[in-house]
Amino acid sequence: MADLKDLTILIAGASSASGVAAAHALCEAGATVLAAGSNAQRLEQRLPFVHGRYEVDLANHAAVTELHALIDTERGPIDGLLHLVGGWRGGKGLAGQSDDDAEFLHTQVVTTLRNTTRVFRDDLVASRCGRVAIVSATAVDSPTGSNANYTTAKAGAEAWMRSVAAELRTAQSGSKADPVPQRAAALTWVIKAFTDADSREAHPERNTAGFTDVTALGQAAVDLFTADASAINGARIHLPSL
């Protein structure tokens, strides 16, 4: 089993089933796991086992900056950021892609990612094992009119992550002034959709073929911190599916 006992990892959007699974796996591997989300009660109910819980509006840059200062005071700099903030809104064809849904998805998927990666960038570069990862969707590769708002937001998040990867490379192995071995990496995991044992038991009639069990994300989260940074920086990795 991987030993992550010297690492502090922040999960943004941690109260989802995928966030809880990732938190469990990382805690079991010895990491100090911090959970951030928009609802303190959900964080407390679903993640009583983590080392710190923070209610914060991740769409607010000032609030994320305050979160960074608080974590730095309480725990020191972080080594990893898992951005699991998301959401889904659909509609019938292009005409059904409302402005409200587009704004919601951009805020949830892109704005929160921009804020967290900008604020915690220096922590990730300074870490011996800096990592940042998001979850994107196979829908980006096969968009339809009915999911145009959603795939546009996810594609935007993927583009931002490629920029993060370039930034991390420039700060380390690609530095013209002082190149060092690559220690930090940014990557994107890709799924069709998540599922978990409880939801499958509650709704056996639902077709979950091609979905990814949240436990696979937990394993991927642990593996993220043991993989070679130079090999995974900028990668787009499909997680295993049912």
C-alpha positions in Angstrom: 0.0 0.0 0.0 1.2 3.5 -0.8 2.4 5.6 2.1 1.3 9.2 1.9 1.8 10.1 5.5 3.9 13.2 4.8 1.4 14.7 2.4 -1.5 17.2 2.9 -4.2 17.0 0.3 -7.2 19.3 -0.1 -10.3 18.0 -1.8 -12.6 20.7 -3.2 -16.1 19.6 -3.6 -15.5 16.8 -1.1 -19.0 15.9 0.1 -20.0 14.1 -3.1 -19.8 10.3 -3.3 -16.7 10.6 -5.4 -15.2 13.1 -2.9 -15.9 10.8 0.1 -14.4 7.8 -1.8 -11.2 9.8 -2.6 -11.0 11.0 1.0 -11.3 7.5 2.4 -8.6 6.1 0.1 -6.2 8.9 0.8 -6.7 8.7 4.6 -6.1 5.0 4.5 -2.9 5.7 2.7 -1.8 8.0 5.5 -2.4 11.4 4.0 -3.6 14.4 5.9 -6.9 15.0 4.1 -8.7 18.3 4.2 -12.3 18.7 2.8 -13.7 21.9 1.4 -17.3 22.4 0.3 -20.3 24.8 0.3 -22.2 23.1 3.1 -20.7 22.6 6.6 -23.4 20.1 7.6 -22.9 17.9 4.6 -19.1 17.9 5.2 -19.5 17.0 8.8 -22.1 14.2 8.1 -20.2 12.6 5.2 -16.6 13.2 6.1 -16.2 12.9 9.9 -13.0 11.0 9.4 -10.9 13.7 7.6 -8.4 15.9 9.3 -10.1 19.3 8.5 -13.4 20.5 7.1 -13.9 24.0 5.6 -17.1 25.6 4.4 -16.2 28.0 1.6 -17.6 29.5 -1.5 -15.0 28.2 -4.0 -16.5 30.5 -6.7 -15.3 33.5 -4.7 -11.6 34.2 -5.2 -11.3 36.2 -2.0 -12.9 33.4 0.0 -10.5 30.9 -1.5 -7.6 33.2 -0.6 -8.8 33.3 3.0 -9.1 29.5 2.9 -5.5 29.2 1.8 -4.4 31.5 4.7 -6.4 29.5 7.2 -5.0 26.1 6.0 -1.5 27.5 5.9 -1.8 28.6 9.5 -3.4 25.3 10.7 -1.7 22.8 8.6 1.0 24.4 6.5 1.2 24.3 2.7 -0.7 21.6 0.8 0.8 19.0 -1.5 -2.2 18.1 -3.5 -5.5 19.5 -4.8 -8.3 17.3 -6.0 -10.9 19.5 -7.7 -14.2 17.5 -7.7 -16.6 20.5 -7.8 -19.1 19.9 -10.6 -22.7 19.6 -11.6 -24.8 18.8 -14.6 -27.5 20.7 -16.5 -29.0 19.5 -19.8 -31.6 20.6 -22.2 -33.4 19.7 -25.4 -31.1 20.7 -28.3 -29.3 24.0 -28.6 -32.5 25.9 -28.0 -32.7 24.3 -24.6 -29.2 25.4 -23.5 -30.3 28.2 -21.1 -28.2 31.1 -20.0 -28.9 30.2 -16.4 -27.6 26.7 -16.9 -24.5 27.9 -18.8 -23.7 30.4 -16.0 -24.2 27.7 -13.3 -21.9 25.2 -15.1 -19.2 27.8 -15.8 -19.2 28.9 -12.2 -19.2 25.4 -10.7 -16.8 23.7 -13.2 -14.5 26.5 -14.4 -14.5 29.4 -11.9 -13.9 27.2 -8.9 -11.1 25.5 -10.7 -9.5 28.8 -11.7 -9.7 30.1 -8.2 -8.3 27.1 -6.4 -5.4 26.5 -8.8 -4.4 30.1 -8.8 -4.5 30.5 -5.1 -2.7 27.2 -4.3 -0.3 27.3 -7.2 2.8 28.1 -5.1 2.1 25.3 -2.6 2.0 22.8 -5.4 5.2 24.0 -7.0 7.1 24.0 -3.7 5.9 20.6 -2.7 8.2 17.5 -3.2 5.1 15.9 -4.7 2.7 18.6 -5.9 -0.4 17.2 -7.6 -3.7 18.7 -8.9 -6.4 16.7 -10.7 -9.9 17.2 -12.0 -12.6 14.8 -13.3 -13.9 15.5 -16.8 -16.3 13.6 -19.0 -16.3 11.5 -22.1 -19.0 13.8 -23.4 -16.3 16.3 -24.3 -15.2 13.8 -27.0 -18.8 13.3 -28.3 -20.8 16.4 -27.6 -24.4 16.8 -28.6 -26.7 19.8 -28.8 -28.5 18.7 -25.7 -25.4 18.7 -23.5 -23.6 21.7 -25.2 -23.5 23.8 -22.0 -22.1 20.9 -20.0 -19.4 19.9 -22.5 -18.4 23.5 -23.1 -17.7 23.9 -19.4 -15.9 20.6 -19.1 -13.8 21.4 -22.2 -12.9 24.7 -20.7 -11.8 23.0 -17.5 -9.6 20.7 -19.5 -8.0 23.6 -21.3 -7.3 25.3 -18.0 -5.7 22.1 -16.7 -3.4 21.9 -19.7 -2.4 25.5 -18.9 -1.7 24.5 -15.3 0.4 21.6 -16.5 2.4 24.0 -18.7 2.9 26.4 -15.7 4.2 23.6 -13.5 6.6 22.4 -16.2 7.9 25.9 -16.7 8.4 26.3 -13.0 10.5 23.1 -12.8 11.9 20.9 -15.5 11.2 23.5 -18.3 12.7 26.5 -16.4 15.2 28.3 -18.6 17.0 29.9 -15.7 17.1 27.0 -13.2 15.7 23.7 -14.4 15.0 21.0 -11.7 13.5 17.5 -11.9 9.7 17.7 -12.4 8.0 17.3 -9.0 4.6 18.7 -9.7 1.9 17.5 -12.1 -1.6 18.4 -13.2 -3.8 15.9 -14.9 -7.4 15.2 -15.9 -9.3 12.0 -15.2 -12.1 11.1 -17.7 -15.3 9.2 -17.0 -18.7 8.7 -18.5 -20.4 9.2 -15.1 -19.8 8.0 -11.5 -21.8 5.3 -9.7 -21.5 3.7 -6.3 -22.8 0.6 -4.6 -25.5 2.3 -2.6 -27.0 4.0 -5.7 -27.0 0.8 -7.7 -28.7 -1.1 -4.9 -31.3 1.7 -4.5 -32.0 1.9 -8.3 -31.2 -1.5 -9.8 -33.2 -0.6 -12.9 -30.7 2.1 -14.0 -28.3 1.2 -16.7 -24.8 2.0 -15.4 -22.8 0.3 -18.1 -19.7 2.3 -18.8 -20.0 4.2 -15.5 -17.0 4.4 -13.1 -17.4 3.3 -9.5 -16.2 5.9 -7.1 -13.8 3.4 -5.6 -11.8 3.6 -8.8 -11.4 7.3 -8.2 -10.1 6.6 -4.7 -7.5 4.3 -6.1 -6.6 6.8 -8.8 -6.2 9.5 -6.2 -3.7 7.4 -4.2 -1.8 6.4 -7.4 -1.6 10.1 -8.4 0.9 10.7 -5.6 3.1 7.8 -6.4 3.4 8.2 -10.2 6.3 10.0 -11.8 5.4 13.7 -12.2 7.1 14.1 -15.6 5.1 11.1 -17.0 1.7 12.3 -15.9 1.9 16.1 -16.1 -0.7 17.2 -18.7 -2.1 13.7 -19.0 -5.7 12.9 -19.8 -6.5 9.5 -18.2 -9.7 7.4 -18.6 -10.6 5.8 -15.4 -11.8 2.1 -15.4 -15.5 1.6 -16.0 -18.1 -1.1 -15.1 
